[in-house]
Amino acid sequence: MQCIFSTIKAILFLFIILSFKPLAAQKVYNDGMIQYRIIISGEEGQSSVAPYFKDATMNYYLKGNHSRMEIKTSFGNTITIADQKTGESVILNEYGNQKMLIRLNAEQSIEANKKNQNPAIEYTTATKSIAGYLCKHAIIRFENGTTFSVYYTPDLKFQNTNYGIPTKEINGFPLEYEAEINKLKVTYQAVKISMDPVNTDLFEVPTSGYREMKYDELPKN
């Protein structure tokens, strides 16, 4: 059981504070929301971890320099609120009655993203239509052995480039990415995209109801 929970937490922490390369000659949106479905596959995942991710979603809210990522599962929720201008962020973990808050300053945010530096990128000829956008494909390999398969669209860009994709080198917005964690295939696929105004309240950090933890207590992958 402890192994299952460790795997679940690794999936929830797969994307924390990540950035994307800005694009040129495009309309840039200030506000937006992208909803992804989370799919767990693999024999082990189907029998143990996958049920915790039934109907699981990841929502990204973007407004100016602010971003909010919500991963919601039957096991619990992980919310990351970030300010691109200051580099600071807050992670909220909600597992049953346990509600924890972790603050990261700019230096700690960089430290948390170290594993995503110096990737090797292989562009393929594969394409796919996702949520109405034609996407190109790339395979990203990191020095620690982690590999991501990414489908991205060059036709979508926001002012905020904290997009939650594991590299800043791809010229586009990620609408699907896939990785392997503990022999499980984890896929995030966009199902809804909106450019409607986003409520600023979503980027407010709670002042009560959470136990504050240290950054050093975050799981290190």
C-alpha positions in Angstrom: 0.0 0.0 0.0 2.9 2.4 0.8 4.3 1.7 -2.6 1.0 2.6 -4.2 0.8 5.9 -2.3 4.4 6.7 -3.2 3.6 6.2 -6.9 0.5 8.4 -6.7 2.4 11.2 -5.0 5.2 10.9 -7.7 2.5 11.3 -10.4 1.0 14.4 -8.6 4.4 16.0 -8.3 5.3 15.2 -12.0 4.8 18.9 -12.9 5.5 21.6 -10.3 6.9 24.9 -11.6 7.9 24.6 -15.2 8.3 27.1 -18.1 7.9 27.1 -21.9 9.8 29.0 -24.6 8.0 32.2 -25.8 6.8 32.2 -29.4 6.9 35.1 -31.9 4.4 36.5 -34.4 1.3 35.2 -32.6 -1.6 36.6 -30.8 -0.8 36.4 -27.1 -3.6 35.7 -24.6 -3.6 37.2 -21.1 -6.2 34.8 -19.7 -7.0 31.2 -20.2 -7.9 27.8 -18.8 -6.8 24.4 -20.2 -8.3 21.2 -18.7 -6.5 17.9 -19.2 -7.7 14.4 -18.4 -5.2 12.1 -16.7 -4.9 8.6 -18.0 -2.9 5.8 -16.2 -2.1 2.7 -18.2 0.0 -0.4 -17.7 -0.8 -3.8 -16.0 0.2 -2.6 -12.5 -1.6 0.7 -13.0 -4.8 -1.0 -14.0 -4.9 -3.2 -10.8 -3.7 -0.7 -8.2 -3.0 2.9 -9.0 -5.4 3.6 -11.9 -8.6 3.5 -9.8 -7.3 6.5 -7.8 -7.2 8.4 -11.1 -10.6 7.6 -12.5 -12.0 10.9 -13.8 -8.9 12.7 -12.6 -8.2 16.1 -14.2 -5.5 18.7 -14.3 -6.7 22.3 -14.8 -4.4 25.2 -15.7 -5.5 28.8 -15.1 -3.4 31.6 -16.5 -3.8 35.3 -16.0 -1.0 37.7 -16.7 2.0 36.6 -14.7 0.0 34.3 -12.5 -0.7 30.7 -12.9 -2.7 28.0 -11.0 -2.4 24.3 -11.6 -5.0 22.0 -10.0 -4.6 18.2 -10.2 -7.7 16.5 -8.8 -8.0 12.8 -8.1 -9.9 10.5 -5.7 -6.7 10.2 -3.7 -6.3 13.9 -3.1 -5.6 17.3 -4.8 -2.4 19.1 -5.5 -2.6 22.9 -6.3 0.3 25.0 -7.4 0.0 28.8 -7.5 2.9 30.7 -9.1 3.9 34.2 -9.9 6.2 34.3 -13.0 7.3 37.9 -12.2 8.7 37.1 -8.7 9.5 33.4 -9.3 7.7 32.5 -6.1 5.1 29.8 -5.8 3.0 27.9 -3.3 2.0 24.2 -3.4 -1.2 23.1 -1.6 -1.6 19.4 -0.9 -5.1 18.1 0.1 -5.1 14.4 1.1 -8.3 13.6 3.0 -8.2 15.7 6.2 -4.6 16.6 5.7 -4.1 20.0 4.1 -0.5 21.1 3.7 1.1 24.3 2.3 4.6 24.6 0.9 6.1 28.0 -0.1 9.0 28.2 -2.6 11.0 31.3 -3.2 12.6 32.0 -6.6 15.8 30.0 -5.7 13.9 27.0 -4.5 11.7 27.1 -7.6 14.8 26.9 -9.7 16.1 24.0 -7.6 12.8 22.1 -8.0 13.1 22.4 -11.8 16.8 21.4 -12.0 15.9 17.9 -13.3 14.4 19.6 -16.4 17.6 21.2 -17.5 19.7 20.3 -20.5 17.2 18.0 -22.3 17.8 16.2 -25.6 14.9 16.8 -27.9 14.0 14.7 -30.9 11.3 16.1 -33.2 9.3 13.6 -35.2 6.9 13.8 -38.1 3.9 12.7 -36.1 0.9 15.0 -35.8 -2.4 14.7 -33.9 -5.5 16.9 -33.5 -6.2 17.7 -29.8 -9.0 19.9 -28.6 -9.3 21.4 -32.1 -5.6 22.2 -32.5 -3.2 20.5 -34.9 -0.2 19.4 -32.7 3.3 18.4 -33.6 5.3 15.8 -31.7 8.6 15.7 -29.9 10.4 13.3 -27.5 12.3 14.9 -24.6 15.0 13.0 -22.8 16.6 14.3 -19.6 19.9 13.5 -18.0 18.3 11.6 -15.2 16.8 9.1 -17.6 13.2 10.6 -17.6 11.6 10.7 -21.1 8.5 12.7 -22.1 6.5 12.3 -25.3 4.9 15.7 -26.1 2.3 16.9 -28.5 2.3 20.7 -28.8 0.7 23.3 -30.9 2.5 26.4 -32.3 -0.9 28.1 -32.6 -1.5 28.9 -29.0 0.4 31.3 -26.8 -0.2 33.0 -23.4 1.6 35.9 -21.8 2.5 33.6 -18.9 5.0 31.0 -20.0 4.8 28.8 -16.8 3.0 26.1 -18.8 3.7 23.0 -16.8 5.7 21.2 -19.4 9.0 19.6 -18.6 11.2 21.8 -20.8 11.3 25.4 -22.0 12.9 24.5 -25.4 9.8 23.4 -27.3 8.2 26.1 -29.5 4.6 25.6 -28.7 1.9 25.0 -26.1 1.6 21.4 -24.8 -1.7 19.8 -25.2 -0.6 16.2 -24.5 2.4 14.8 -22.6 3.2 11.3 -21.5 5.8 9.9 -19.2 6.6 6.6 -17.4 6.6 6.5 -13.6 7.3 3.3 -11.7 6.5 1.3 -14.9 3.2 3.1 -15.3 2.4 5.2 -18.4 0.9 8.6 -17.3 -0.8 10.7 -20.0 -2.1 14.2 -19.7 -4.4 15.2 -22.6 -6.2 18.5 -23.1 -10.0 18.2 -23.5 -11.1 21.8 -23.0 -9.5 25.2 -23.8 -11.0 28.5 -22.8 -9.8 32.1 -23.2 -12.5 33.6 -21.0 -11.4 36.0 -18.2 -10.1 34.1 -15.2 -11.1 35.2 -11.7 -8.2 36.7 -9.7 -9.4 35.0 -6.6 -7.9 31.7 -7.9 -4.4 33.1 -7.3 -4.9 34.1 -3.7 -3.0 32.0 -1.2 -5.0 30.6 1.7 -4.2 32.2 5.0 -5.7 29.5 7.2 -6.7 25.8 7.2 -3.4 24.4 6.0 -0.3 23.2 7.9 2.8 24.9 6.5 5.7 22.6 5.6 9.3 23.2 4.6 10.4 23.0 0.9 12.9 20.3 2.0 10.0 18.0 2.9 8.9 17.8 -0.7 9.4 14.4 -2.3 12.5 14.4 -4.4 12.2 12.4 -7.6 
